[in-house]
Amino acid sequence: MLTSLEPLLEGKRMVICAGSGGVGKTTTAAAVALGLAERGKKVAVVTIDPAKRLATALGLDELGNAPHRVPLQAEGELWAMMLDAKRTFDELIERLAPDERTRDEVFANRIYQQLSSAVAGSQEFTAIAKLYELDQSAQFDVLVLDTPPWRNALDFLDAPGRLTRFFQGRAIRMFLKPAGLLGRGTGLVFSVMRKVTGVDLLQDLSGFFRSLSGMIDGFTERARRVGALLEDPATTFLIVTAPRHDPVEEAIFFHRKLREAGMPFGGLVVNRVHQPPDDALPEPVAIELGPALAERVSAAAAQLGALAARDAGNVARLRSRLGDPPTLVVPELDGDVHDLDGLAAVRAHLFREGSP
């Protein structure tokens, strides 16, 4: 078992926290970033989860699409941001468009307006753009990424490859053709849709992809660079989980997917692990409490012992299935983490050796 993440994160430029929902993944990402900042690093922690848990954990009212500095008394710096898919998409078009006319055509296109506003459809794509931007800026020593629950995280892992295949595939070439050159069946489908909806979807799609055609190299290069970044030895994935059956099974599944994708797995963080109670109630204390209260205290201790045994069994099973990887256990805390003080309590468990 690890007592600190510090040796695991030595020399890493990107730390990606992944796992199922409800296991403390966002809190772990923020605590990792806090610990690295306290050790002199300039760190940016990024969430692509539209919930506002990261801002809450950092004691901030909200986060934006640009890194926001968290006030700390530390040797390093802690910056945080929450991905805004629409704004990131717009900024990318502004950066890649060859001229203002092309930029304005994309912004005015109905397909683009729908796509850039649909978080579910564009989140992974814009995450690629933002990671590329942050990496290329070289402003930060370490990037800590808080991913959404594992099913969406898998989409994120595959997004660079899917994006590259799309821009090199047959579908985009079809829409770059003049409308009259499309197959008869395809044209008929779009014609019927135009009559039913009143929207010329084919024209919108063709216009959208023609406007993008001059930017394809830029999109593809970003996807290629982020794909390489995710596989780089300077990147590490931390699987965050909890000592319960379902999160353990999902951690096993995600680990297998990481291995199949050739992604660098660093280790496990197991949150909210019940600790076994102290020894039996001393006899003088039991006498002072009285029989009824002493019995209730003993019953509570027995229940805690059962929970601790269950958690220990689940952790042991998880480590065995994953080949005994580096594992750090964070005990069950007294309350939820909702500010920097609570975050510091988690950080103290993640960076126990030599912790400030």
N, C-alpha and C positions, 0 to 999 in steps of 0.2 A: 504494500500500500504506500502511496505517496503521502508525504506530509506537506508538500508545497508544489505548486505548479511552476515555480521559478526555473528549475533546471529543464523542465519540459518545453518552456517557451523561450529558452535562450537562443538568440540569433534569429527568431522568427519575425517575419514582416507582416504576415497575415494570420490571424487566429479566427477560425470560423466555428461558432457554437451552434450545434444542430441537435435536434431531438424532437420528441413529441410535445404536444401542448400541455401546459399545466405542470411542468416539472422544474420551473425556475430557470429556464434557459435565458430569458432576457436579463434577469437579475445576475446570473452568472456572467454573462457577457459584460455587463456594466462593472461588476466587481473585478473581473480580469483586467479591464481597461484601467480601472482605478488603481489596482495593484501595480501595473506596469508604469503608470504615471508617477506613482510614489517612488518608483525606482529610477527616475530620471528620464523616462521615455516621453516623447511627444506622441500621444495616442489619439486616434479617432475611433469612436465606437459608432457603428452604423446599424440601424434596424431597417429591415424591409417588411416588417410587420406593421400594418396600418393601426394597430392598437397603440395606445400612448403609455405603455408600461415603462418604457425606457426613460422617458421624460420624468415620470413619477419617481422612479428609482433614483434618479439623479437630482431630485429635488427641484426640477424645473417645471414651469407651467406648460410649456410646449417645446417641441423641436421643429426645425425647419429643414429645407432641402440643402442648406449649406451648413458646414460644421459650425457649431456654436460652442464657445469655450465655457467649461464648467469651472466656477471659481473654487480653487483648491489652494491649500498651503502645502505644496509638494515640490520636489526637485524638478519634476517634469510638468507636462501639460496634458489635460484631458479635454478632448473635444467630442461633441456628440451631434448626431443628425438623424433624422427620420426621412427615409426616401419618399419624395413626392413624385409619383410616376408621371403625372401630367407635366409638371414643371421640368423634370429631367428630360422627358421626350422633347419638349419645346426647345430647351437649351441645346440638345444634340442636333436638332434640325438647323438651328441658327448657326451652329459651329460647322456643320458639314455642307450646308447649301452653297452652291457655287456663286450665287448672286441673290439679291433681295427679291427679284421676281420669282425665282424658284421657291425661295422660303415662303413667300406670301401665298403661292399656289398650294403648297402643302398645307399651310395653316388653314386655308379656306376650304380645303377638300373635306367633304362630309365623312368619308371613310377615316381620314386621319383624326378628325374631331371625335369620332366614336372610339377609335382604337386607343388614342392617347388618354381618354377619360376612363376607360374600362380597366380598373386596377387589376382585376383577375387576369386580364389578357396581356397586360403590358408590364406587370411588376417585375418579372424575371428579366425581361429585355432591358428595362431601364436600370435594373440593378447592375447589369453588365456595363452599361454606359457609365454609371456613377463609380463603380469600382475601377474602371479604366482611368477615369478622370483623376480619382484620388491617388492611384498608383503612379500615374504619369506626373502628377504635380510634385512628387517627392517632398511634400510638406510634412509628412508624418513618418515617425520611425516604425510604428506598428498600426495596422488596421485591424480592429476587432469587429467581426460581423455577427449580428444576431439574426439568424434566419427564422422564417415562419415555421410552423409545425412541419414534421418530416416529409409529409406527402408533397407539400409545396416546395420544400427544400430540395427534393429530388428533381423537381422541374427546374429549379435554379441551377443545379449541378449540370443538367443536360442542356441548359439554354444556350451556351456558346456553340455547341455542336449543332443544335437544331437551327439556330440563326444562320450559321454558315451554310448548312445544307439547303435552307430555304432560299437564300440569295443566289445559290449556285444551281438551283433546281429548275424543273420544267414549269412549275406553277407561275413563277414570276415572269419567265420568258413568254408564257401565253398571254399575260396581261400587257406585255410590252408590244405585242403585235397590234396593228390597226384592227378595229372592230370587225371589218369585213373579212379578215383572214381567219377568224375563229371558226371552229367546226360548226356545222349546221345545228347539231344538237345543243351545243353550248349557247349559241346565239338565240335559239328558240326559248331556252329556259330563261335567259335574261329578258327577252322580249315579253314573255308572260308575266314575269315579276314586275316589269315596268308598267304593264297595263293594270295589274292588281294594286300596286302600291303607289303608282305615280312617280316613282323614283327610278331614274336611269342608273341602276347599280353598275352596269357594265361601264358606262362612261366614267362614273366616279372611281371605280377600281382601276381602270386603265389610266385615268389622269393621275391617280395617286401613285401608281407604280412608275409611270413615266417620269413624274417629278422626282421620285426617289432614285431613278436609274443612275444619275450622276453621283449619288452618295453611296452606292453599293460597296465600293472599295473601303470607304470609311467605316461602314457598319461591320464589314467582314473582318477588317483589321482589329477592331475593338473586340469582336467575339474571339478571334484567334488569340489576342493578347491575354484576355481574361481566362480563356481555357488553359493557356500555358501557366498563368498565375495560380490557378486552382491546383495544378499538378506539381507546382514548384516545391522543392524541398524546404524552402523558406516559408511555406504555408503549412499550417497544421489544423486538423479538424479535431475539436473536442466534442465528443458525444455526451450530452447532458441528459440525465435520466433520473428516475426515482425508484426506490426499492419495492415496486409493486409489479404485479404480473404483467399487465398490459404495457406499461412503459419499458419494462425489461425486454419483452418480445419485440417491441418496435426498435429498441436500440440494437438488438441482434440483427434485425432486418436491415437497418440503416448501415450498420458496419459491413454487412455483406455487399450492399450496393456501393459503398465507398471502395471496397477492395476490388470489385468488378470494374469500377471506373478508373482505377489506378490513382485514387486520391490519397494524400498523405494523412493517415490517421495517427493522432498523437496520444489520445488516452480518454479515460472516462472521468466524468464528474458526477457523482451520485448524490443528489440532494435529499434533504429531509429524512435522514436516516435516524430512526429511534435508537437511543443509547440504553444499554441495560441499567437498571437502577443500582444504587449503592447496596451495600450489605443489608441484611435484615435489620429491622428497627431495634436499636439497643433497648434492653429491658427497662432501664431507668426512664427512658423517654416514653416507652409504652405505658408504664405505670402512671407517669405524669399526664399523658393524654387521656387515659381512661380506656376501658375495654372497647366501647363502641367506636370511638374515634380511631383508636389503634387498629381495629379491624378494618375500617375503611381505608386507612393509609396502607395497610398490608395488601388489601385487595387491589388498590390502584397500582402499587408496586408490581404485583403479579401480572396485571394487565400490561403495564409498560414492558415488563420482561418478555411477555409473549410477543408483543409488537417488535421488540428489538431482535428476538430470535427469528421471527418471520423475515425482517429486513435483512438480517445477516445471511439467511439462507438464499434470498433472492440475489443479493450482491455476489455471493459465492457462485451461484449458478450462472450469472451473467459473465463474471470473469472467466469461468471455466469454458463457456461457449465461445468467448472471444479470444481464447488462448492466453489468459492471464496478462492483459495489457496494463500499462500504468493506470492506477485508479486512485482518485482522491475522494474521500467521503466527507460530506458536509452534514453535520447533525441537524436534527429538527430544532428550529429556533423557536423562541417563545412567541414571537409575533411576526406579522407580515413586514416585508421591506418596503417602506414608502418614502424614505429620505436618505440622505448621505450617511447619517449615523447608522441606519440599518444596513446600508450597503457596506459600510466599513466593517460591520460584524461578519458579513459573508466573506469579505476580502481577507479578514484575519484567518479564516479557515482555509482559504485558497492559497495564501502565501504565509504559511505559519513560520517557516524558518527565516530568521532575520527580518521579520516583519516590522515595519516602523511602529 
